[in-house]
Amino acid sequence: MMTTMMTAKRLLYNLKYTANQFKLLSTLKNKLGMGQWEQEKQKFLAMPIEEKRKLYKSKGSFVTISDIPTWKEYAAKTTLPKKAEILPSQKIDSSKNQSLVDLVSIYRGDITTLEVDAIVNAANSSLLGGGGVDGAIHRAAGPLLVEECKTLGGCPTGEARITGGYLLPAKYVIHTVGPQGEKPDLLAKCYRNSLNLMKENNLKTIAFSCISTGVYGYPQEPASKVATYEVR
């Protein structure tokens, strides 16, 4: 009886010890994983551009700002659609138009090939990747992007978070979660908060994907009006 009790106590002790070991190993693993993405993030940010270009997952295919016509250049060669109506709550300061046409561009192509300071990912609230442009950005950036995203604790609708770009031509990825359905106030917050992160991190160039216009069902034309107004 005594032997059985001692054996049971030893077993409980060993189980407790094993559980503590597992907890310690898990903690160390998490710390090591975090250290890896942090170290790699800084390495990519400090890397000379010619060296980083050899590592792009786009196999050396990339698009720079100088490759994309400005809105002014685009408009000169294109028959533009009818003038868009603004939302009742929007007031347009036309005095900014002349400077903006030389700063804003419309690009149709693969956002994961853009060599800019930041691209904006139309993310889901988990920030752990998904379908469409979200999945494409995660695949092109490599596995360290999701490791950094795991540390952010998700992102509510309308807000934005910033991570490194890793194997992307872009230095950073700004993740924002758009609304499901046509909710202009929340969509406007996505653009506004992304631009605020751009400013806070002293970034000069940014490329937005179309937020919420895929499976989230925001109609494209109303979404484009919100986007252009907020960028203005």
Secondary structure, 3 states (H helix, E strand, C coil): CHHHHHHHHHHHHHHHHHHHHHHHHHHHHHHHHHHHHHHHHHHHHHCCHHHHHCCCCCCCCCEEHHHCCCHHHHHHHCCCCCCCCCCCCCCCCHHHHHHHCCCCCCCCCCHHHEECCEEEEEECCCCCCCCHHHHHHHHHHCHHHHHHHHCCCCCCCCCEEEEECCCCCCCEEEEEECCCCCCHHHHHHHHHHHHHHHHHCCCCCEEECCCCCCCCCCCHHHHHHHHHHHHC
